[in-house]
Amino acid sequence: MEHVTEVAAHPGGAATRATKGNAKRRRRDPDHHLRKESGAARLLLAGLAEMGLEDDQKLLADCLEGETDLIEAIGVALDGIDEDEVLVTGIDDKLRQLAHRKGAATERISRRRTLIEQAMVIAWAEQPLRLPSATLSLSRRPRDVVITEEADIPAEFWVPQPPPPPKLGKKALRECLTARAEALEKARAIPDAQQRQAALGAIDEEHPLIPGCDLDNGGLTLTIRRS
């Protein structure tokens, strides 16, 4: 975030010529230029004062009450920039550290939840487990989509996206896959073989097979409610 303005300082350079020109103009009308510089300085300091920075308020008030020099006013602004750039750099470093710590903490949370789920599954805790700090329960989560060959999935299940390519719409895909799975389960439960075969045959028309994907077996998810 470093902002550098290089000025040639060698004799005869642009900065030297500009300085000499300013000096000539000041000699021709010194009061006019002093008033302009004083007005510019007061405007600058007033703008800084409006920022409401407490550390600068006393210094700014002193400058505004007395004879205000433009160079001093710009120096005040530059000092503030230097302090804030140091602050921004420090915050950036701290944010990187915090991002790393956040990732590690998120991973630990996930691992602990998994361990609790495993322990409750082994014990088969059918009833909510009530602790002083939380109530834990296991519930079956809906079966989710497992993509086996993304390229084979029909275009109707892809959500149009501006370039890059469209995003797969898993919600519509899950609904169709779930409807087919439920229809198959009902058809297979029909006792009569002929009726069962007819029902299974009708499923491919009502709920066509979608290539490239299937449903997983579902699973358990842990719910933690804080008291």
C-alpha positions in Angstrom: 0.0 0.0 0.0 3.0 2.2 -0.4 2.4 5.3 -2.4 5.6 7.0 -3.6 6.0 10.2 -5.6 9.5 10.7 -6.9 10.8 14.2 -7.5 14.0 15.0 -9.2 16.3 16.9 -6.8 19.3 17.5 -9.0 20.2 21.0 -10.1 18.3 22.2 -13.1 15.6 19.5 -12.7 11.8 20.1 -12.9 11.4 20.4 -9.2 14.1 23.0 -9.0 12.6 25.0 -11.9 9.2 24.8 -10.3 10.6 26.0 -6.9 12.4 28.9 -8.6 9.2 29.9 -10.4 7.2 29.8 -7.2 9.8 31.9 -5.5 9.6 34.5 -8.3 5.8 34.6 -8.0 6.0 35.0 -4.3 8.4 37.9 -4.6 6.1 39.6 -7.1 3.0 39.2 -4.8 4.0 37.6 -1.5 0.8 38.5 0.4 -1.5 37.0 -2.3 0.4 33.7 -2.3 0.5 33.6 1.5 -3.3 34.0 1.6 -3.7 31.2 -1.0 -1.5 28.9 0.9 -3.1 29.7 4.2 -6.6 29.2 2.8 -5.5 25.8 1.2 -4.0 24.8 4.5 -7.1 25.7 6.5 -9.3 23.8 4.0 -7.1 20.7 4.3 -7.0 20.8 8.1 -10.8 21.4 8.3 -11.3 18.4 6.2 -9.1 16.3 8.5 -11.0 17.7 11.5 -14.3 16.5 10.0 -12.9 12.9 10.0 -13.3 13.1 13.8 -10.0 11.5 14.7 -9.5 12.3 18.4 -5.7 12.0 18.3 -5.5 14.8 15.7 -8.1 17.1 17.1 -5.8 19.1 19.4 -3.1 19.5 16.8 -5.6 20.5 14.2 -7.3 23.0 16.5 -3.9 24.6 17.3 -3.1 24.9 13.6 -6.5 26.4 12.7 -6.3 29.0 15.5 -2.8 30.2 14.6 -1.0 31.0 11.4 -1.4 28.0 9.2 1.4 26.9 7.0 0.5 24.7 4.0 3.6 22.5 4.4 2.8 21.9 8.1 -0.8 21.0 7.2 0.3 18.6 4.5 2.7 17.1 7.0 -0.2 16.5 9.4 -2.1 14.7 6.7 1.0 12.6 5.7 1.6 11.6 9.3 -2.0 10.3 9.4 -1.5 8.4 6.2 1.7 6.8 7.5 0.0 5.7 10.7 -3.0 4.3 8.9 -0.8 2.4 6.4 1.0 0.8 9.3 -2.4 0.0 10.8 -3.6 -1.5 7.5 -0.5 -3.6 7.1 -0.9 -4.9 10.6 -4.5 -5.7 10.1 -3.8 -7.6 6.9 -1.2 -9.7 8.7 -3.6 -10.3 11.5 -6.4 -11.3 9.1 -4.1 -13.8 7.4 -3.3 -15.3 10.8 -7.0 -15.3 11.8 -8.0 -16.9 8.5 -5.5 -19.8 9.2 -6.7 -20.2 12.7 -10.4 -20.1 11.5 -9.7 -22.9 9.1 -8.1 -25.0 11.8 -10.9 -24.3 14.2 -13.5 -25.2 11.6 -11.8 -28.5 10.9 -11.7 -29.3 14.7 -15.4 -28.5 15.0 -16.2 -30.8 12.1 -14.0 -33.6 13.5 -15.6 -33.3 17.0 -19.1 -33.4 15.5 -18.2 -36.5 13.6 -16.8 -38.2 16.7 -20.0 -37.4 18.7 -22.2 -38.7 15.8 -20.1 -42.0 15.7 -20.4 -42.4 19.5 -24.2 -41.8 19.5 -24.7 -44.2 16.5 -22.8 -46.9 18.4 -24.9 -46.3 21.5 -28.0 -45.9 19.3 -29.2 -42.9 21.2 -32.8 -42.8 19.9 -33.9 -40.2 22.4 -32.4 -36.7 22.6 -29.4 -36.5 24.8 -29.8 -33.6 27.2 -26.7 -32.0 28.6 -26.5 -28.8 30.8 -25.1 -26.9 27.8 -26.9 -28.4 24.9 -29.4 -31.0 23.7 -28.1 -33.5 21.1 -30.2 -35.6 18.8 -29.7 -37.7 15.7 -32.0 -37.4 12.7 -31.9 -38.9 9.3 -30.9 -36.4 6.6 -32.5 -36.7 3.1 -30.6 -38.7 0.5 -28.3 -36.5 -1.5 -27.0 -36.6 -5.1 -23.8 -38.4 -5.9 -22.4 -37.4 -9.3 -20.8 -40.4 -11.0 -20.4 -38.9 -14.5 -21.3 -35.2 -14.7 -21.0 -35.0 -18.5 -23.8 -37.6 -18.9 -26.4 -35.5 -16.9 -29.1 -34.0 -19.2 -29.0 -30.3 -19.9 -32.3 -29.7 -18.1 -30.6 -30.2 -14.8 -28.0 -27.6 -15.4 -28.7 -24.0 -14.1 -27.8 -21.5 -16.8 -24.8 -19.3 -15.8 -22.9 -16.6 -17.5 -19.5 -17.8 -18.6 -17.9 -19.9 -17.3 -20.1 -23.0 -18.0 -23.5 -23.6 -16.3 -23.9 -24.8 -12.8 -25.5 -28.1 -12.0 -28.9 -27.7 -10.3 -28.8 -30.4 -7.7 -32.1 -29.4 -6.2 -34.1 -30.4 -9.3 -31.9 -33.4 -9.8 -32.5 -34.6 -6.2 -36.2 -34.2 -6.6 -36.3 -36.3 -9.8 -34.0 -39.0 -8.4 -36.0 -39.2 -5.1 -39.3 -39.5 -7.0 -37.9 -42.4 -9.0 -36.4 -44.1 -6.0 -39.7 -43.8 -4.1 -41.7 -45.1 -7.0 -39.3 -48.1 -7.4 -39.6 -48.9 -3.7 -43.4 -48.8 -3.9 -43.5 -51.0 -7.0 -41.2 -53.6 -5.6 -43.4 -53.9 -2.5 -46.4 -55.0 -4.6 -47.1 -58.7 -3.8 -48.6 -59.7 -7.1 -45.8 -60.4 -9.6 -47.7 -59.3 -12.7 -48.8 -56.1 -11.2 -45.3 -55.5 -9.8 -43.8 -56.0 -13.2 -46.3 -53.6 -14.8 -45.6 -51.0 -12.1 -41.9 -51.3 -12.6 -42.3 -51.0 -16.4 -44.3 -47.8 -16.0 -41.7 -46.1 -13.9 -39.3 -45.6 -16.8 -41.9 -43.5 -18.5 -43.1 -41.6 -15.5 -39.7 -41.2 -13.9 -37.0 -41.8 -16.5 -33.5 -43.0 -15.5 -31.1 -40.0 -15.3 -27.6 -41.0 -16.5 -24.5 -39.8 -14.7 -25.9 -39.6 -11.2 -27.6 -41.5 -8.4 -28.7 -41.0 -4.7 -26.4 -41.9 -1.8 -27.7 -43.8 1.1 -28.5 -40.8 3.2 -27.0 -40.7 6.7 -27.3 -39.0 10.1 -26.8 -35.4 11.0 -26.1 -34.0 14.5 -28.3 -31.1 15.7 -27.0 -29.0 18.6 -29.4 -26.6 20.4 -27.9 -24.3 22.9 -29.9 -23.8 26.1 
